[in-house]
Amino acid sequence: MVRGLDTLRLLIVAVLLVVAPHLAAQCANAWIDGAGTPGVDGTVSATATWDPDGAGPATPVLVVAGEFTLAGSVLANNIATWDQ
């Protein structure tokens, strides 16, 4: 019985090794430029999500804070939100 389980485990591992390279995600493993310059022109030291209207219909935004003056192509004073 133990030998049968070892054979089954070996077969499962072999199948996973063959199939795994074909299970890649649909997206490329790289940032894709959107409108403007991606990122900020300085250092980000904190991130958080925030829902500006609470339980309302708007989706939460990403808030970044740090030492920067540009977020994308928008002027920022060390804090910015991203709503996409």
Secondary structure as the mmCIF struct_conf table of DSSP 4:
data_model
#
loop_
_struct_conf.conf_type_id
_struct_conf.id
_struct_conf.beg_label_comp_id
_struct_conf.beg_label_asym_id
_struct_conf.beg_label_seq_id
_struct_conf.end_label_comp_id
_struct_conf.end_label_asym_id
_struct_conf.end_label_seq_id
HELX_RH_AL_P HELX_RH_AL_P1 VAL A 2 VAL A 19
HELX_RH_3T_P HELX_RH_3T_P1 ALA A 20 HIS A 22
BEND BEND1 GLN A 26 CYS A 27
BEND BEND2 ASN A 29 ALA A 30
BEND BEND3 ALA A 35 GLY A 36
BEND BEND4 GLY A 39 GLY A 39
STRN STRN1 VAL A 40 VAL A 40
BEND BEND5 ASP A 41 GLY A 42
STRN STRN2 THR A 43 TRP A 50
TURN_TY1_P TURN_TY1_P1 PRO A 52 ALA A 55
BEND BEND6 GLY A 56 ALA A 58
HELX_LH_PP_P HELX_LH_PP_P1 THR A 59 PRO A 60
STRN STRN3 VAL A 61 GLU A 67
BEND BEND7 THR A 69 THR A 69
STRN STRN4 LEU A 70 ALA A 71
TURN_TY1_P TURN_TY1_P2 GLY A 72 SER A 73
STRN STRN5 VAL A 74 LEU A 75
BEND BEND8 ASN A 77 ASN A 78
STRN STRN6 ILE A 79 TRP A 82
#
